[in-house]
Amino acid sequence: MDNTPSGNADIATAQGRNLLLFSVFVIATCGLIYELVAGTMASYLLGDSVTQFSTVIGTYLFSMGIGSWISGKVEGDLLKWFIRIEILVGVVGGCSAPAMFLLFEQVTYFRLVLYSFVVLMGILVGLEIPILMRILKSGIAFKDLVARVFTFDYIGALLASLIFPLVLVPYLGLIRTSLVFGIFNIAVAVYLLYYFEETKPFRKQVLPGVVISTAVLLFGFVYAERIMTYTETLAFQDKVIYSKSTPYQRIVLTRNDREFKLFLNGNLQFSSSDEYRYHEALVHPALQAIPAAQKILILGGGDGLAVRELLKYPKVSSITLVDLDPAMTTLFSSNKMLQQLNQSSLSSAKLKIVNTDAFNWVRTDTARYDAIIIDFPDPSNYSIGKLYSAKFYEELHHLLGEKGIVVVQSTSPLIARRSYWCIAHTIQAAGFTTIPYHVYVPSFGEWGYVMAMKQHAWLLDGKLPEGLRFIDRSVLKSMLVFPPDMSEVPTAVNKLNNQALVNYFEDEWAPYVH
């Protein structure tokens, strides 16, 4: 028998019904936030954001369906069931992000942990709304009940989708976001518990769970940064000396007795012990061939290390650096240790820093450049993959002077052979003549680059700056030789509508990712 309390005077009142309908809004907002947190974490930790978001969302929605089916089996005091489930949603959803960060380095099958949380959260959220509709059914006509419930549900989903990328991730981070919304769920449960008189018989039973759950979530919120730092000590071999979440990435610096390293979203960007090899190879093969170069564009490279190399050419008079994340350029222009590494290059009077999306920026820029240096992160997801697309390189074609050179860092031709040659073929498809080359960087292994020109005018006999630690004439010649295990292979061209490069990259780097 369905013993709903919906005939009770409190629930029968308009105020009681509106309160329960408002809880639908909270459920929808919190539920979608947990879903977005899980999808974002999956893309951060496992890569391939499209695949991760698609599978997380699909699993979550399927699990909500399971929860809705189970709700039909629930009998007895439905308001009591609803409050208990709401508390459980708050605990599971609120603790999901810190728990997953803590477990990432501890478990062999992290995907099992991830999807266990997604399934459990989906089932719990799927239980709530059908139970709530059964509570309200005797006080509201069915057609009005369905309309109101789904109206609040969809409004909550819209709010969550807007505030998650614009407010929550930039200002709270993933851990605090999940904890805050866990507290919201519990707050709704507590308010309902003390608003409706018929909850008196079981208040004492529920209260200890509420107190403990709230305390756990508040503790996690207060110590969220310490939790994140602790998880990073597990993930990185060396001591973490700086970490910060920005709207675009997680920046981490580690240090040992010999070197310090920069990681973005857990991926190594450079080691201070050998970054000079990478950056000298990025800049000097091109610049030695265009001794009259004055106006340079750098895309990416917010660490200022490529700028440092460019400033070794006295004729260079203007450098524009376009990097998405202002936190990167601020860090590397203000931290004394990092300033020493980049020789305060980001404070040069020749440099203009633009913090914006490079893909949109190159479409509107009208200047002409003698050299364009591209130092983006590897194409590990589709948002970065667009910066390696034929469309992007076509835009660069308009910005490059007739005798200019573009240089693109192009991942490892040894580990990611198809990825490397896909980049080279994509640049060719945009109308450039290309010169592939590679170098050994101990922190990375064999690393590849591609030079691109409108006219095949690259020469090897230009003058190199004094004081280089790695590049000389003989090294330049050796960089052009590809052994058989790195030689050219056929690939697709990376286009915006296929993102073939990201698929190559995921396949080739997967054995090296946790």
Buried (B, 14 or more C-beta within 10 A) or exposed (E): EEEBBBEBEBBEEEEBBEBBBBBBBBBBBBBBBBBBBBBBBBBBBBBBBBBBBEBBBEBBEBBBEBBBEBBEEBEEBBBBBBBBBBBBBBBBBBBBBBBBBBBBBEEEEBEEBBBEBBBBBBBBBBBBBBBBBBBBBBBBEEEEBEEBBBEBBEBBBEBBBEBBEEEBBEEBBBBBBBBBBBBBBBBBBBBBBEBBEBBEEBEEEBEEBBEEBBEBBBEBBEBBBEBBEBBBEEBBEBEBEBBBBBBBBBBBBBBEEEBBBBBBBBBBBBBBBBBBBBBBBBBBBBBBBBEEBBBBBBBBBBBBBBBBBBBBBEEBEBBBBBBBBBBBBBBBBEBEEBBEBBBBBBEBEBBEBBBEBBBEBBEEBEEEBBBBBBBBBBBBBBBBBBBBBBBBBBBBBEBBBEBBBBBBBBBBBBBBBBBBBBBBBBBBBBEBBBBBBBBBBEBBEBBBBBBBBBEEEBEEEBEBBEEBEBBEEEBBEEBEEBEEEBEEEEBBBBBEEEBBBBBBBBEBBEEEEE
